[in-house]
Each structure stands twice: as C-alpha cells, then as structure tokens.
Amino acid sequence: MSIDFYIIMCYIRHMFDKIIYKTLDTIISWCERYKEYRLKKTLPKHDPNQLKKWVKQQENAKKSYK
C-alpha cells in the first residue's frame, strides 16, 4: 500500500513540476517578445538624423544602467 502511495505522489509531483516549468517558460517567452516589440517600436524611421539621435540615446541609456 505504501509503495503505491509513493508512486502516485511522485507522479503528481512530476506533473506539478511540469506545469510550473511550462508556465515559467511561457512567461519568459512573453517577456522576450515584449522586449523585442519595445525595441522595434522605439526604432526611428528612415531619417538618418533620427537614427543617429536614437543610437546616442541607446548608448546613454546603457551607461545609466551600469
């Protein structure tokens, strides 16, 4: 009886772990896609002056994080 209980508990724990890891993977993928979306959204259009300004802003932002 105790062996069956142990096997059932292991199976339930494995299924719980699987659900948790799948949920975390989904959240991480959403965050990565949102990060890419935000970056693409901030990219300047076709004006070269805007591109230079954007690059300078990004470099300043990276420096301020450090």
KOLSEKE-653203 format. One record per residue: x, y, z of N, C-alpha, C, O in turn; residue in three letters. Coordinates in Angstrom, 1 decimal. Each point is the difference from the previous one (the first is absolute). Last residue first. Layout:
+--------+--------+--------+--------+--------+--------+--------+--------+--------+--------+--------+--------+------+
:   n.px :   n.py :   n.pz :  ca.px :  ca.py :  ca.pz :   c.px :   c.py :   c.pz :   o.px :   o.py :   o.pz : type :
+--------+--------+--------+--------+--------+--------+--------+--------+--------+--------+--------+--------+------+
:      X :      Y :      Z :      X :      Y :      Z :      X :      Y :      Z :      X :      Y :      Z :  ALA :
...
+--------+--------+--------+--------+--------+--------+--------+--------+--------+--------+--------+--------+------+
END
This chain:
+--------+--------+--------+--------+--------+--------+--------+--------+--------+--------+--------+--------+------+
:   n.px :   n.py :   n.pz :  ca.px :  ca.py :  ca.pz :   c.px :   c.py :   c.pz :   o.px :   o.py :   o.pz : type :
+--------+--------+--------+--------+--------+--------+--------+--------+--------+--------+--------+--------+------+
:   24.5 :   51.0 :  -15.8 :    1.2 :   -0.5 :    0.7 :    0.4 :    0.7 :    1.2 :    0.9 :   -0.4 :    0.7 :  LYS :
:   -4.5 :    1.6 :   -3.7 :   -0.3 :   -1.2 :    0.7 :    1.1 :   -0.5 :    0.8 :   -0.1 :   -0.7 :    1.0 :  TYR :
:    0.5 :    4.5 :   -3.8 :   -0.7 :    0.3 :    1.2 :   -0.4 :   -1.2 :    0.8 :   -0.2 :    0.1 :    1.2 :  SER :
:    2.2 :   -0.4 :   -5.5 :    1.0 :    0.5 :    1.0 :   -0.7 :    0.3 :    1.3 :    0.6 :   -0.2 :    1.1 :  LYS :
:   -3.2 :   -1.2 :   -4.7 :    0.8 :   -1.1 :    0.5 :    1.0 :    0.5 :    1.0 :    0.3 :   -0.7 :    1.0 :  LYS :
:   -2.9 :    3.9 :   -3.1 :   -0.9 :   -0.8 :    0.9 :    0.8 :   -1.2 :    0.5 :   -0.1 :   -0.3 :    1.2 :  ALA :
:    2.2 :    3.2 :   -4.3 :   -0.2 :    0.7 :    1.3 :   -0.8 :   -0.9 :    0.9 :    0.3 :    0.0 :    1.2 :  ASN :
:    0.1 :   -1.5 :   -5.6 :    1.3 :   -0.1 :    0.7 :   -0.1 :    0.6 :    1.4 :    0.6 :   -0.5 :    1.0 :  GLU :
:   -4.3 :    0.9 :   -3.8 :    0.1 :   -1.4 :    0.5 :    1.4 :   -0.2 :    0.7 :    0.0 :   -0.7 :    1.1 :  GLN :
:   -1.0 :    4.9 :   -3.1 :   -0.9 :   -0.3 :    1.2 :    0.2 :   -1.4 :    0.5 :    0.0 :   -0.1 :    1.2 :  GLN :
:    2.3 :    1.2 :   -5.1 :    0.6 :    0.8 :    1.1 :   -0.9 :   -0.2 :    1.3 :    0.6 :   -0.2 :    1.1 :  LYS :
:   -2.2 :   -1.6 :   -5.2 :    1.2 :   -0.8 :    0.5 :    0.6 :    0.7 :    1.2 :    0.4 :   -0.7 :    0.9 :  VAL :
:   -4.0 :    2.9 :   -3.0 :   -0.4 :   -1.2 :    0.7 :    1.2 :   -0.8 :    0.5 :   -0.1 :   -0.5 :    1.2 :  TRP :
:    0.9 :    4.3 :   -3.9 :   -0.5 :    0.4 :    1.3 :   -0.4 :   -1.2 :    0.9 :    0.2 :   -0.1 :    1.2 :  LYS :
:    1.2 :   -0.6 :   -5.6 :    1.1 :    0.4 :    0.8 :   -0.5 :    0.4 :    1.4 :    0.7 :   -0.4 :    1.0 :  LYS :
:   -4.0 :   -0.6 :   -4.1 :    0.7 :   -1.2 :    0.3 :    1.2 :    0.3 :    0.9 :    0.3 :   -0.7 :    1.0 :  LEU :
:   -2.9 :    4.2 :   -2.8 :   -0.7 :   -0.7 :    1.0 :    0.8 :   -1.2 :    0.5 :    0.0 :   -0.3 :    1.2 :  GLN :
:    1.6 :    2.5 :   -4.9 :    0.2 :    0.8 :    1.2 :   -0.7 :   -0.6 :    1.2 :    0.5 :    0.0 :    1.1 :  ASN :
:   -1.1 :   -2.0 :   -5.5 :    1.3 :   -0.2 :    0.6 :    0.3 :    0.8 :    1.3 :    0.7 :   -0.5 :    0.9 :  PRO :
:   -5.6 :   -1.3 :   -2.8 :    0.8 :    1.2 :    0.1 :    1.4 :   -0.2 :    0.6 :    0.0 :   -0.5 :    1.2 :  ASP :
:   -4.0 :   -2.6 :   -1.8 :    1.1 :    0.0 :   -1.0 :    0.9 :    1.2 :    0.0 :    0.9 :    0.2 :   -0.9 :  HIS :
:   -3.5 :   -1.7 :    5.4 :   -0.4 :   -0.3 :   -1.4 :    1.2 :    0.2 :   -0.9 :    1.2 :   -0.3 :    0.4 :  LYS :
:   -0.5 :   -1.1 :    4.8 :   -0.4 :    1.1 :   -0.8 :   -0.4 :   -0.4 :   -1.4 :    0.3 :   -1.2 :   -0.4 :  PRO :
:   -0.8 :   -1.8 :    5.0 :    0.9 :    0.3 :   -1.1 :   -0.5 :    1.2 :   -0.8 :   -1.2 :    0.1 :   -0.3 :  LEU :
:   -1.1 :   -2.1 :    4.1 :    0.8 :    1.2 :    0.2 :    0.9 :    0.3 :   -1.1 :    0.6 :    1.1 :   -0.1 :  THR :
:   -3.4 :   -5.0 :    0.1 :   -0.9 :    1.1 :    0.1 :    0.8 :    1.3 :    0.1 :   -0.4 :    1.1 :   -0.5 :  LYS :
:    2.6 :   -5.3 :    0.6 :   -0.4 :    0.4 :   -1.3 :   -0.9 :    1.2 :    0.0 :    0.1 :    0.8 :   -1.0 :  LYS :
:    1.2 :   -2.4 :    5.2 :    1.2 :    0.4 :   -0.8 :   -0.4 :    0.5 :   -1.4 :    0.4 :    1.0 :   -0.5 :  LEU :
:   -3.7 :   -3.0 :    3.2 :    0.3 :    1.3 :    0.5 :    1.2 :    0.6 :   -0.8 :    0.1 :    1.2 :   -0.3 :  ARG :
:   -1.3 :   -5.6 :   -0.6 :   -1.0 :    0.9 :   -0.5 :    0.3 :    1.4 :    0.4 :   -0.1 :    1.0 :   -0.8 :  TYR :
:    2.8 :   -4.4 :    2.5 :    0.3 :    0.2 :   -1.4 :   -1.0 :    1.0 :   -0.6 :    0.3 :    0.9 :   -0.8 :  GLU :
:   -1.1 :   -2.2 :    5.2 :    1.3 :    0.7 :    0.0 :    0.3 :    0.4 :   -1.5 :    0.4 :    1.1 :   -0.3 :  LYS :
:   -4.0 :   -4.0 :    1.1 :   -0.3 :    1.4 :    0.4 :    1.2 :    0.9 :   -0.1 :   -0.1 :    1.1 :   -0.5 :  TYR :
:    0.7 :   -5.7 :   -0.1 :   -0.7 :    0.5 :   -1.2 :   -0.4 :    1.5 :    0.3 :    0.1 :    0.8 :   -0.9 :  ARG :
:    1.9 :   -3.2 :    4.4 :    1.0 :    0.2 :   -1.0 :   -0.7 :    0.6 :   -1.3 :    0.6 :    0.9 :   -0.6 :  GLU :
:   -3.4 :   -2.0 :    4.3 :    0.9 :    1.1 :    0.3 :    1.0 :    0.3 :   -1.1 :    0.3 :    1.1 :   -0.3 :  CYS :
:   -3.1 :   -4.9 :   -0.1 :   -0.8 :    1.2 :   -0.2 :    0.9 :    1.3 :    0.3 :   -0.1 :    1.0 :   -0.7 :  TRP :
:    2.0 :   -5.3 :    1.5 :   -0.1 :    0.3 :   -1.5 :   -0.8 :    1.3 :   -0.2 :    0.3 :    0.8 :   -0.9 :  SER :
:    0.1 :   -2.3 :    5.3 :    1.3 :    0.5 :   -0.5 :   -0.1 :    0.3 :   -1.5 :    0.5 :    1.0 :   -0.4 :  ILE :
:   -4.3 :   -3.0 :    2.5 :    0.2 :    1.4 :    0.4 :    1.3 :    0.6 :   -0.5 :    0.0 :    1.1 :   -0.4 :  ILE :
:   -0.8 :   -5.6 :   -0.5 :   -1.0 :    0.8 :   -0.7 :    0.2 :    1.5 :    0.4 :    0.0 :    0.9 :   -0.9 :  THR :
:    2.4 :   -4.2 :    3.2 :    0.5 :    0.2 :   -1.4 :   -0.8 :    0.9 :   -0.8 :    0.4 :    0.8 :   -0.8 :  ASP :
:   -1.9 :   -2.0 :    5.1 :    1.1 :    1.0 :    0.1 :    0.6 :    0.2 :   -1.4 :    0.4 :    1.1 :   -0.4 :  LEU :
:   -3.8 :   -4.3 :    0.8 :   -0.5 :    1.4 :    0.2 :    1.1 :    1.0 :    0.1 :   -0.1 :    1.1 :   -0.6 :  THR :
:    1.2 :   -5.6 :    0.2 :   -0.6 :    0.4 :   -1.2 :   -0.5 :    1.4 :    0.1 :    0.1 :    0.8 :   -0.9 :  LYS :
:    1.6 :   -2.9 :    4.7 :    1.1 :    0.4 :   -1.0 :   -0.6 :    0.4 :   -1.3 :    0.5 :    1.0 :   -0.6 :  TYR :
:   -3.5 :   -2.4 :    4.0 :    0.7 :    1.2 :    0.4 :    1.0 :    0.4 :   -1.0 :    0.1 :    1.2 :   -0.4 :  ILE :
:   -2.4 :   -5.3 :   -0.3 :   -0.9 :    1.2 :   -0.2 :    0.7 :    1.3 :    0.4 :   -0.1 :    1.0 :   -0.7 :  ILE :
:    2.4 :   -5.0 :    1.5 :   -0.1 :    0.2 :   -1.5 :   -0.9 :    1.2 :   -0.2 :    0.3 :    0.8 :   -0.9 :  LYS :
:    0.1 :   -2.3 :    5.3 :    1.3 :    0.6 :   -0.5 :   -0.1 :    0.4 :   -1.5 :    0.4 :    1.0 :   -0.4 :  ASP :
:   -4.0 :   -3.5 :    2.2 :    0.0 :    1.4 :    0.6 :    1.3 :    0.8 :   -0.5 :   -0.1 :    1.1 :   -0.4 :  PHE :
:   -0.2 :   -5.7 :   -0.6 :   -1.0 :    0.8 :   -0.8 :    0.0 :    1.4 :    0.4 :   -0.1 :    0.9 :   -0.8 :  MET :
:    2.7 :   -3.8 :    3.3 :    0.6 :    0.1 :   -1.3 :   -0.9 :    0.9 :   -0.9 :    0.4 :    0.9 :   -0.7 :  HIS :
:   -2.0 :   -2.2 :    5.0 :    1.1 :    1.0 :    0.1 :    0.6 :    0.3 :   -1.4 :    0.3 :    1.2 :   -0.3 :  ARG :
:   -3.4 :   -4.7 :    0.6 :   -0.7 :    1.3 :    0.2 :    1.1 :    1.2 :    0.0 :   -0.2 :    1.0 :   -0.5 :  ILE :
:    1.8 :   -5.4 :    0.4 :   -0.6 :    0.3 :   -1.3 :   -0.7 :    1.4 :    0.1 :    0.1 :    0.8 :   -0.9 :  TYR :
:    1.7 :   -2.7 :    4.8 :    1.1 :    0.4 :   -0.9 :   -0.6 :    0.5 :   -1.4 :    0.5 :    1.0 :   -0.6 :  CYS :
:   -3.5 :   -2.7 :    3.8 :    0.5 :    1.3 :    0.4 :    1.1 :    0.4 :   -0.9 :    0.1 :    1.2 :   -0.3 :  MET :
:   -1.8 :   -5.5 :   -0.4 :   -1.0 :    1.0 :   -0.3 :    0.5 :    1.4 :    0.3 :   -0.2 :    0.9 :   -0.7 :  ILE :
:    2.9 :   -4.5 :    2.0 :    0.0 :    0.1 :   -1.4 :   -1.0 :    1.1 :   -0.5 :    0.3 :    0.8 :   -0.8 :  ILE :
:   -0.2 :   -1.9 :    5.4 :    1.2 :    0.7 :   -0.4 :    0.0 :    0.2 :   -1.5 :    0.4 :    1.1 :   -0.4 :  TYR :
:   -3.9 :   -3.7 :    2.1 :   -0.1 :    1.4 :    0.4 :    1.2 :    0.8 :   -0.4 :   -0.2 :    1.2 :   -0.5 :  PHE :
:    0.4 :   -5.8 :   -0.1 :   -1.0 :    0.6 :   -1.0 :   -0.2 :    1.5 :    0.4 :    0.0 :    0.8 :   -1.0 :  ASP :
:    2.6 :   -3.3 :    4.0 :    0.7 :    0.2 :   -1.3 :   -0.9 :    0.6 :   -1.0 :    0.5 :    0.9 :   -0.8 :  ILE :
:   -2.3 :   -2.0 :    5.0 :    0.8 :    1.2 :    0.0 :    0.8 :    0.2 :   -1.2 :    0.3 :    1.1 :   -0.4 :  SER :
:   -3.0 :   -5.0 :    0.8 :   -0.8 :    1.2 :    0.0 :    0.9 :    1.3 :    0.0 :   -0.3 :    0.9 :   -0.7 :  MET :
+--------+--------+--------+--------+--------+--------+--------+--------+--------+--------+--------+--------+------+
END
